[in-house]
């Protein structure tokens, strides 16, 4: 079975964004997390579904929020989420993450 792990900075981005959305509107943070969970479930089933952006790094755009999961497939059965990036944030700030 495919395992999904978050880079520590990507995990922090996820938590910070969920907190921000929850502060804006009660329940919105949970909706954001549900969107992330759906995207991860898609990646587990179809790891190569994201568009290649650089080398082995792929991008999966979230359907409801202006964020993308940037990830790498490692050894075929591990997906490493490198960033949970806002579409308007500085491009490729995550590029040096392993």
N, C-alpha and C positions, 0 to 999 in steps of 0.2 A: 504494500500500500504506500502511496505517495505521502511523504511527510512535508509539512510546511513550517518553516521557521522564519522568524523576523530578525533582521539586523537590529541591535539594540536601539539605534537611532530611529529606525523605521517604526519600531514599537512605540517609542516616545511620541513620534509624529501622530500615530494612530490615536493614542490616548489623549494627547493635547487637542486634537481636532474633535474628538468625541466630546470632550469637556466643553470646548468652545460652543459646539452646536447645542449641547444641552443647556448651556447658559442663555443662548439666544431664544430657545423655545423648548419647553419641557417635552421630552420624548424624541426630539430631533436627533440628539446624540445616539439614542438607541436605534433610530432609523438608519443613521450613518453606519453604525456597527453591523446592522443587519445587511446593508449593502456590501460592506467589506466581506462579511461571511459568505454571502452569495457568490461574490467574485472568487473567493478562495475555493469554494466548492467547485466552481467551474474549472479553476486551474488544476485541482486535484484530478478531475475527470479528463481534462484536455490541457495538459501542461503547455503545449506549444501554441495555444490559442492567441496569446498576446503577440503584437507586432514587434519585430526585432527593431531596436533603436540604436544599438551599438554593440558590436561583437556578439556576445551571448546574452546580453541584457534585453529583456522584453518588457513591453508596456501593455497593461490591461486597463482600459478606461472604465471607471465606475459609471453605471447607467444613470444614477440619480444625483450625484454630487460631482463638483468640479475637481476630482482627484483621480489619480492613476496609481496602480500598483506597479512598481518597477521591480522586476525579479529576474532571477537566473535559475535555470534548471541545472542541478548538480547531480551527476551520476545517475540520471534518469529517474530516481525515486525520491529526490529531495528538491523542494522548491524553496529558494531563499529569497524572501522579500527584502529588497535593499532600501526601498523608500515608499512612503505613502505621500506622493507629491501633489501639491495643488497646481492646477494648470497655469496659474499666473505667477508662480514662484520662480525664482532665479533658475533658468534652465540648467540641467545637468549638475546641480550642486551635489548630488549623490554619487557622481561618477567614480569616485575613489573608494567607495564602500565595497567590501568583499563579502 
